Amino acid sequence: MTTDRFDPASADPRWQAAWDEAQSFKADDSSPKPRSYVLEMFPYPSGRIHIGHVRNYTMGDVLARYKKMRGFEVLHPMGWDAFGMPAENAAMEKGVHPGGWTRDNIANMKAQLKRLGFALDWSRELATCEPDYYGHEQALFLELYEAGLVYRKESAVNWDPVDMTVLANEQVIDGRGWRSGALVEKRKLSQWFLKITQFADDLLSGLGDLKDWPEKVRLMQENWIGKSQGLQFRFWNADRSTEVEVFTTRPDTIFGASFVAIAADHPIAQALAESDPAVAAFVAECRKGGTTAAEIETQEKLGHDTGIRLKHPFDDGIDLPLYIANFVLMDYGTGAVFGCPAHDQRDLDFARKYGLPVTRVVADGDLTDPVFAGDEAYTGPGALVNSRFLDGLDVETAKAEVIARAEAGNWGHGTTVWRLRDWGVSRQRYWGTPIPFIHCDACGVVPVPKDQLPVVLPEDVSFDVPGNPLLRHPTWKHVDCPKCGKAAVRETDTLDTFVDSSWYFLRFASQPADKPFDPDVIKQWLPVEQYIGGIEHAILHLLYARFWTRALAHIDLIDVKEPFASLFTQGMVTHETYSRETDGRPVYFSPDEVQRSGDGATLKADGQPVEIGKVIKMSKSKKNVVDPDDIIAQYGADAVRWFMLSDSPPERDLPWSEAGIEGCARFVQRLWRLFGQVGLGGAGADAEQDIALERKLHQTIAAVANDIESLSFNKAVARIYELTGAIEKAAPSASRSDAIRKLILLVAPMMPHLAEEAWSQFRLGLVAQADWPPVDPALLVEDEVTIAIQVLGKLRDTITVAKGLPREELEALALASEKVQRALDGKPLKKVIVVPDRLVNLVA
């Protein structure tokens, strides 16, 4: 090694080119080696890789490189989740074509990823917006249709009359479209659905087998699937002209009922709204509110008394008011509930607001008084009280008793209800996978023949007016019916982009031209051994991918049900914000516009102070983002990679700091100097042996391997720091030279460019193709221990001795310590306490 400093500007691209030329990371489907499929969630091509991407992909890259060194055939691919609304927004705002915008972004982001030296198999690169991907998706969609797992029906949707598209519940904010600001309308549209509910029980029970998934993610999916067992029964008014069917998971609390509530979209509410302006106004107000579970949980509980009174199923003398309420969802259960305020917080809030009775029916310890005066509902266990024939029963027994009486009286039945709904996949936009169906007046809805796939999006579209360009295209949608040959029209809806990401991991594993994948090759690679991505994908993407895999297994296309054996959700990269108040609003500045000094900061442009805000998730709106290209240009790819792995546990957020990245860059140079010392040390040095250093080396090799396999990268980094320090302090010897050589291999998955540059001095080929250093088991066993010596319980000295030393020798060594003798100060010993291999306590 001829230079004093490692130069990443020249080394990084040189070794990246060497890896490409050697096809170092190309996976071989015919390899006899054991398989390891490492995958990070593929990115949306927004235009730039951000630091959060860098952390995510660095973690997967370290694992993939390590697995390759351990003798595995590794599949570590990359592609692009390339359909979606941002491309159409760009088309409307900038006058560009979504395809051109997307492909330019892919080229930019691919170049950025290459600059980081990731060990990716680019031969398998895919983009979901290309016909050679979505054509196979159309074929799979038709297979599911033939199996009865795809259907079309009318469904209520959120319609934006300005953008002329359906909005997800999350895109409706205060009753208006998130982008246009227009008042959203409820419309009935024919929509395509995937029958995910057919797999609800299997999706739920399968969570129990996902031992290597975070408990939080499994719980989120369990709640989303939402299996509820309870009673479905009917309330009637006095003359039985109005019937309300409700579902409850707490039939035991039936004698605590004080009201019945229906959703604003319930048929009864809709009928009342036609003739009652007050009801119509309230229903309209409900539609402006949030419709997600989280929003409903936090919003103010509002109701409108319909004036209808319903009879209690066990007592005709009890009348319950029927309300329309904003917290009841039409798509859960029956769209109607009964409220028991004493034992449900939502119901209690509602009852207090509208002055409804609150009756205790489950004892809270000794509290049995029917009048419930608290502000917190009691939801714990207890015996039933104030409930007639249920009094004295525990909750579960009381539930069973009410269900039995309802079934005997033919006014209700025990049932299971799922929160999960079939997956509506229709989207009224251009930039997505065309749904492969044709509408014929004579034949109805007809699948596109498979020999006519892919149905390719037309290129000549315009976005000068809102709405779906496919609807108004002069020729694309007009086709002949494949059944009768008469004039017909194509389906102009495209698929939800979550469909694209629900099977891409299969296409990465196998890419035949004539079909979506080869089942035999899939069997070799799946399930993905390690999947890495953000917690924000815990429900939709991960649940849909689990469903899609099951659906394909159901129709015998693959032989695997769970796509991801192990899941890891990494933390975010965070940064403090910089702002200044202008006209009553904060104006934000990027880190490169600000000069930090001590505890303060000033704007470089005018030298005036700016306010330093909290350390939060990086976002473009707050301008607290760091461009990876700038950091790589300044410090090199390896310093950036090392920073991503250091300090914070990978599941926690990582605060970005200039001091941190500078420290990583210094460590790169420190290693470079050390790597140049292999074999140095003077005459006879290489004949010597340093057992202590060898033990430290082998213990570190074993520990770092365990840390990488458990994704505890920050621990691996800490151990490499320790070993580096130990080698630097060690006297020249053969052991030291060997430790330096093996340290190069240890850092190779994390700092691959530096490792290649150092490894090249040995002329042994690429370090990317080298083996992980072996461990000598004998050197993993400690034969020395450090003994704490105490006098009257206070630590006075430590000594290092052979492990297992007899207590008499330990006592003698302790008494020989000068520090101990000073502490004893000539006082006689009363007692000596010896804990073998740990401590000696002298009692004077």
PyMOL commands that set and color helices and strands:
alter all, ss='L'
color gray80, all
select helices_A, chain A and resi 8-22+51-69+85-94+98-115+131-146+169-171+196-209+215-225+251-256+267-275+277-288+293-298+341-343+345-354+388-390+395-408+450-452+469-472+497-500+504-509+519-525+535-537+540-554+591-593+628-635+637-645+658-675+685-687+691-709+713-729+734-747+752-762+767-769+777-780+807-815+818-824
alter helices_A, ss='H'
color red, helices_A
select strands_A, chain A and resi 35-40+73-75+77-80+121-127+150-160+165-167+172-173+176-177+185-194+227-236+243-248+259-262+303-312+315-325+336-339+412-418+423-424+426-427+437-440+444-447+478-480+487-490+494-495+530-533+567-569+573-582+585-589+594-597+600-603+611-617+654-655+784-791+794-802+831-835+839-843
alter strands_A, ss='S'
color yellow, strands_A
deselect
rebuild
show_as cartoon
